[in-house]
Amino acid sequence: MTSRLSDADWLADGRARKLIARWDQWQVMRDAFAWNVPEHFNIAERCCDSWAARDAGRVALTHIAQDGDATDWTFGALKAASDRLATVLRRRGLGKGDRIAVLLGQGPEVLITHFAAYKLGAVILPLFTLFGADALAYRLSDSGARIVVTDAQGLAKIDEIRADLPELTEVLSVTSTLSTLDFWAELNAAPPLTTAVVTHAEDPAVMIYTSGTTGPPKGVLHAHRFLLGHLPCVETYNEDFPQAGDKGWTPADWAWIGGLMDLALPFLYFGVPIVSHRMRKFEAEAAYALIADQNIRNLFMPPTALKLLRQSDAPPDGVHIRSIGSGGESLGSGLLGWAQETLGVNVNEFYGQTECNLVLSSVAGAMQVKPGSMGQPIPGHAVAVIDARGKPCPPGEMGEIAVRAGDPVMFLRYWNLPEKTAAKFDGDWMRTGDLAVQDADGYFTFASRDDDVITSAGYRIGPSEIENCLQTHPDVAMAAVVGVPDALRTEAVKAFVVLREGVREAGMADRLIQLVRDRISPHVAPRLVEFVDKLPMTATGKIMRRELREPDAP
């Protein structure tokens, strides 16, 4: 076959090519694929402005408020709003390379801020709304963010830490307040941006912090072209994509790379409308109602959300799902079988990490699905299992998952951490830190991690930030955090705590859990706290978390 599925084909008119649907063999797809990343590329231009120029009235987003009211946003409306916000930001001295933080749940303001930042050549810093003051302070300080866009809930946290953030010069609030700039008032009073910055595909666009698995969270800096790197997976997990009537939704927050890049921005790239809704807590019945009411056909569902759907009643009439993608942990044959039987759709699993997302996938329409396997490399991505010397392992031998350098989806660098960036690469390979086995048919099966990351409810959680938080309590002498098996979440966060001499345990566990909930985020707070006399340590004083994960620990 001489046909080549290249990015130039995608860029031609913003619509997906149908070549994938015509090919029978996954390997043939990979062999026929060739990247052709353009010199100049801008996420806002491709996900918003180009569609507004072609069909300004085309619906891009339907936002469902907490009271159930639905508001449609067209590509034309998003362009007009982001043009005006770009003027607001430029007037305040923000421009190319400056970091602009957005601390909001799903909604039009998030997209408007993203697109405005991209038009200035600035870098977006998405922040999770459940982050506490400590987590926000670290990320805002480390990134040197100049401005944050938030709401009343986020503003309360920002006010607590703002005195310690000298580089944070402005706060824009989407809810009216006397102490900040009013997002909508400023936007509506500003003229549209006349000239957007022309960005190269290699220019920085987004910075997402890691979970801090082996130390403090690291800022992962991505270029505009990393959107292009996500497209092959999005096309394959949504077979023959896009189709008339396609509409996407994910309960995953757009501050995470999964919610933002596994669905939201790629769907807008292809002109497919998405739904936004700020669910306070995921509930299966509410999710089904949203899917039915909005005629949602395409989903990115974290594994825990799928498990909760499985535990609920059968979906009501009106639920017609065409595709589901999922990632973060293995789903297993039981959950995959339930989705086929109950929802009438295959769940396509995929694998990636913040530094290099969506590089492996198990696609029911393109390959034999092996439950428990992460599948094979997605077209456009070269992935291998390598040994300690950086050489590919033979089939059946455990090694570390690695992605060949130069991949469009790969990060530019860690923010202000050149040594950490260099250590991430081994020759032509970027090491992921995840161990796996590749079989003779090319399927990857996850084995374990070579760090201490905890995978809970689809989130990758690092222990260091939690341990540091626990140790701020005056009655805690030492703390260690690990993941323990959990039927619903895969792993639950468990803290082993050494109290200072003479301190009573009564009520202490609840206080420590609340401390982490308040200072970092509820999603990383320990569900279990065990008080111990000492922690297992190496000769150099490092905590041996592996021993704490043993069933009989400590």
N, C-alpha and C positions, 0 to 999 in steps of 0.2 A: 504494500500500500504506500502510495506516495503523498497522500493528503497529509497536511500538517495542521494540527489544531494549535494555533498560535494566539498570543494575546492580541495581536493586531486584528484578528478576526473579531474578538470581543469588542475592541475599541471602535470598530468601524461604525456601529450604530447603537451601541449600548445594549444590545439584545444578545442573549446567549445563542451560540450556534447549536445546531441539532445533531452535530456529528456524533456525539457520545451515544445518542439513542440508536444510531445506525451501526455501531460497532458491536460485535459479539464478544470480543475477547478483551479483557482488561489489559493484558500485556501488549496487544496491538495498539490500544489507546496510548499507553505509556511510550511505546516506541515512536508513535506518530506525532507526539506532542513536542512543541518547541516554543520556548518563551521568546517574546519580542517586546520587551518593556520599552516604551517610548522615552525619549530624553526628557520631555516635559510631561508632567502629570500632576493633577490636583484632585484630591478626593471630593471637594465641594463642587468643582466643575463637573465631574462625572456623575456624582450622586444627586445633584440638585440642578445646577444651572443649565446643563445641556438638555435635560428633560424639560425645564421651564421654557427654553427657547423653542423646543419642538412642539410641546403641548402644555401650555401654562395651566390649563384647567384639569390636568390629570391628577388624581388623588395620590398623594405620597404617603400620608399618615392619617389614621383615624385615632384620635385620643379619647379614651373613655375615662371620664372623671370618676371620683369616688362615689358620687351620687348616681352614676350610671349614664349621665348625659354624654352624648358622642359628638365630637367636633372633627370635621374633615379639614385637613390641610393639604392644599395642592402644591405641586412643585413650584408654581408661580408664587404662591404665598410664602413658601419657605425661602425662596430666593429673595423676595422683597424684604422680608424680615431680617434675613442674615446680612443683606447688603447694608441695611440701616444699622444693625448692631456692629458691623465691621467699622462703620464710620464712628460710632460711639467709642469703640476700643482704640481706633487710630488716634482720635482726638486726645486720648489719655496717654499717648506715647507708646502704645503697644504695637509691635511690628514683628518682623521676621525673627524667628528663634525664641521669642518671649513665650513663657509658659502661662497658659490660661486654664485655671482649674474650674471644673464644673461639678458641683455637689448637689445633684438633683436625681430624683427617680425618673423613670421613663416618662417622656412627654415632649411636646414640640420645642420647649425652651432648650432642651439638651441638643437637639439637632440644629437649631438656630445658632447656638453657641459654637458647636463644632464647625459648621459651615463658615461662620464669620471668622473664626480663628484661622481656618485653612486659607481663606481668601487674603489674609494678611501675611501668610507664611509663618504664622505662629504655631505653637505646639500645644495641643489639648492634653490636659491632665484629668482624666476621669476619676472621680472619687466616690466610693460607696457610701450611700446615705446612712448606713448603720455604723460607720466608723465613729469611734469616740474621739474625744479631744486629743488624746495622746497619739493615736494613729494618724489623725489629720495633721497635727503639729509636725510630726516627723516628715510626712510626705510633702507638705507645703514648704517646710524649711529646706529640706534636702533638694527639692526641685527649684527653689527660688521663684515660685509662682508669683506673678505680679498682680493678679486679679483672680477673684473667685466669684462664680455665679452660683447662687444658692437660693434657699427659701427660708421661711421663718424658723423651721426646725434646724436647718444647717447653720443659720445665723447665730443661734444660741451657742452652738459649739465654737464657731469662729470667734465670737466675742470673748470667749473664755481664754483663747490662746493668741489673740491678735497682737497683744503687746510684745510677744516673743517672736513675731514674724515681721521684721523691719522691711523686707522686700515686698510684702503684700501691701500694695498701696491703695487698692480699691476693692470694694465689695458691691456686687450688683445683686439685688434681691428681687425675685419674681413676685414676692408678696410685699405690699406697700409697708414701708417703715421709715421713721424719721432719721434713723441713724445710718442709713445706707443709700446708695443710688437706687432708684426705682427702675428695674429692668425694662418694663413696658413703657414707662413715661419717657425714659431716655431714648429708647428705640424709636418710638413714634414721633419724637421731636427731631430726629436726625434725618438728614438727606441720605439717599442711597449712595453707597460707595461707587465712585466713578470708575476706578481702575483697580482691579485685583492684582495682587502680586503674582508674577509668573513663577511657578515653582518647578524645580526638577523632580523627577521621580525619586531621586536619592535624598531630597531635602527632608528634614525631620518634620513629622506631623503629629504623632501621638506618643505619649509616655504613660505606660501602665506599670505600676509597681508589682513586683513579685510578692509572694506571700511570706517571704523571709524564712525559707526552709533551712538555711545554713548560716543564719546571721540576720542582721537588719535587712528589711525589704530593700530591694534594688530597683532603681528606676530603669525600665526597659524602653529604650528609645527606638521608635519605628519610623520608617520613611513613608511617604505617600504611596510608594509602590507596594507596600505590604498588603493593601487592599486587593491588588491584582493577584497576589499570591494565594488569597483565600478562595478565589473564584472557582478553580477546578473542583474543589471539594463541595462547594455549595451547589454547583451544577449537578454533580453526581448523586448527592444525597436527595436532591429534588429532581428526579428523573425527568428528562425532556423538559427542562426548565428554561424560560418561564412558559406557562400555559395561560390561556384566557381564564380569568377567575382566580388565579393564584393570589393568595394574601397570607402574609407571615406574622407570627407572633411568638414571643418567648417570654416565660416568666423570669428569665435570668436578667439581672440588672445590667443596664448598658454601661456601667462602670467596669464590668468584667469583660475580658477579651471574648468570652463565649457569647454573651448577649450582644455585644457590639459588632463583632466580626464574624460570628458564625451565622448571623441572620440579618441584623438591622441594616448596616451599611451595604453589604453585598446585595440585599434585596433592592435597595434604592438604586444601586448601580444598574440593575437590570430593569428598573422602572416598575418593580412589583411593590404594591402598597403594603405597609406594615401597620400593625395595631400597637398602641402603647397604653399601658394601664398600670398604675402603681398599686400592686397587691400588697397589703400590709402583711399578709401571711398567705402562703399558697394553700388553697383549699380546692379539692378536686371538683366539687359541685360548682363552685364559682368559675373555675377554669372551663369546665364543659359548657356552662351557660354563655361565657364570653365567646367561645369557639363557635357555638351555634348561632348566637345573636349576630355576630359579625361575619359569618360565613368564612371563617379562617380555615385554610386548607393546608398550610405549611407551617410546621412547628420545629423549633429547637427546644428540646426538653431535657434538662439535666436529669440524671438517673433518679434522684430522690423524688422529683416531680412525677416521673413515670411510676415509681413504686406507690406513691400516694394515689395516683389515678387507679392503679390496679386494686388497691384496697377499698375503693369506693364502689358504689353501685354502677351498673352498666351505663354507658353514655346515653343521654336522652336523644330523642329524635331531633334531627337537624344538625347533628355532628357528622360532618363528612370530611375526614382528614385524608389528604392525598400523600403527604410525606412527613416523616419525622426524622430529625437528626438528633444524636445524643453523644455526649462525650464526658470524660472525667473519670470514669471507672467502668469496668466490665459489667454488662447487663445480665449475662447468663441466659441459658436456653429457656428457663421458665418465663422470664419477663418478655423475651423476644416472642415466644409462643403466644403469650397472652395478648400482645399487641396485634399479632396477626389474626387471632381468633376474635378478639373483642372489638378492636378498632378497625380491623380489615386493612392493615397497612404494615409494612416492614419498617422496623426501626434500624436506621443505618448509623452505625457507631463510627466515631473517628477519634483520632489521637493527635495531640499537639501540646505545646506549652506556651507560656506568655512570650518567650523569646522566639518561637518558631511554631506557629499554630497550624493545625489541619494538614498534616503530612501523611498520615495513615488513615485508611478507612476500610470498613467492611460494608460493601454495597450489595444489597440483595439482588438488584437488577443487573449487576455486572459480573458477579463472581459467586462461587459456592460459599455460603456463609458458614463459618466454623464458630459455634458459640464459645465464648471465652477468648477468642482471638480478636486482635485489633484490626485484622485485615492486612492489606498490602499497601505499598506506597501509592499515593494518589498521583495521577499524571502530572508531570512537571516537578515532582519532588524525588530526589535521590536519597533513600534512607537505608541504613545498614545497621547490623549489630556488630560492634567492634570490640576488640580486646584491649588490654591495658597498653599495648604498643601502638594502638590506633589502626590495627589491621582487621579487616572483616573476618568474623568468626565463621567456621563451617556450620552447615545446618545442624540444629540440635544442640549447639553449644551456647551456653549463656554468656552474654556480654552486654555492653551498654548501647542503647539506641543512639544513633548519631545521624545527623542530616548534613548532606554535602553543602559546604559553604557556597555562597553566591546565589542562594535561593531567594526569589523575590519576597517571600513571606518572612524571611529571617531578619532579626533585629539589627539595628545599626551598631549599638553599643550599650553598655550599662552607663548610666548617668554618673559622670565624675569618678568612675571606677575602672581606669584602664587596665589595672592588673587583673581584676575580676573578668573583664572582657577577654583579655588574652588567655586566661586560664580556661575559658569556656571552649576554646578551639584547640584542636589537635590536628595539625596539618590541614588537610582539606575538609575535615569534619568538625561540626559543632556537636559537642557532647551534651546530651540531655540530662544525664544523671539518673535515668531510668534503666533498669536492667530488664532484658527480654531474651527470648529465644526465637529464632527464625527457622521455620521448618523447610523441608525440601521444596515445597510448593510456593514458598515466598511469603507465607503468613507469619505475622509477628504475634507472639503471645507474651503479655506482660508477666514479669516474674517478681520483681521487688524494686525497691528504691535503694540507692546507695547513699542517700542522705536521710534526714529525719522528717520528711514531709508527711503530713497527715491528710488523707483524702476523706473528707466528710461532707456528705450531701452535695457532691460535685465540686466542692471548693478545695483548693490546695492550701493547707494551713501550715505555716511554719511555727515551730515551738518557741523560738527565741523571743519574739515580741511578747508572747503570753507569759513566758517565764520572767522576763524583765518587769512586766506589769505586776505580777504576783509578788515579786521581791521588793516592790515599793511599799508594800504593807509593812508597818513597823513590827509586826509580830511574826513575820516570815523570815527565816534564816536562809533557806535555800528552796528552790523549786525546780522541778523537771516536768516536761509535758510530752506525752506520747499519744499515739492513736491506738485504740483498742477496738476489737471487732464489734460491730453494731449491725443488727439485721436490716434496719431501715437506711442508715446513713453510710454503710460500708465500714466507717470508723467513727468512733466518738472520741472527743478530746478528753483525756484524763490527766489530771495533775497530781504529782507526788510532791508533797510539801513537808519540809522540816520546819517545825515551829521553834521559836526561841524558847529557851529554858523557862519553865514555869507558866507558859501560856496554855490556857485551856482550849480544848478542841471544840467544845460546845458552841454551836452556831457559827463557827469559823468558816466551815465549808461554804455556807450560803453567802457569807460576806465576801469571800474571795471570788466566788463565781460572779457576784454582782459587780465587784471591782473591775473584772475583765470586761463584763458587758458594758459598763459605763465608760471605761477608759479606752477600749479598743473597738469591740463590736460584739453584739450578741452571737453572731454566727461562729466566732472563735472561742467563746467562753466555755470553760470545762463543764462537762456534764457529770463528771465524777471527780471527786477529790479524795485522795487517800493520804493520811498523815503517817509519816515514817520517821524513824530515828536518824536515818542517814541515807544517802544516795550512793549508788555504785559509781565509783570514779576510776579513771585511768591513773597511771603513775604521774602524769603531767597535770592532773586536776580536771580533766574533762569528764563530764557526765556520760556514762554509758547507757544511753537511752535504749539500746537494743536489749539490754538485760531487763529493763523496766517493762518492755513489751511482752516478755515471757509470761505465760499463764500463772506461774507461781510467784511473780514479782511482788514485792521486792525481796 
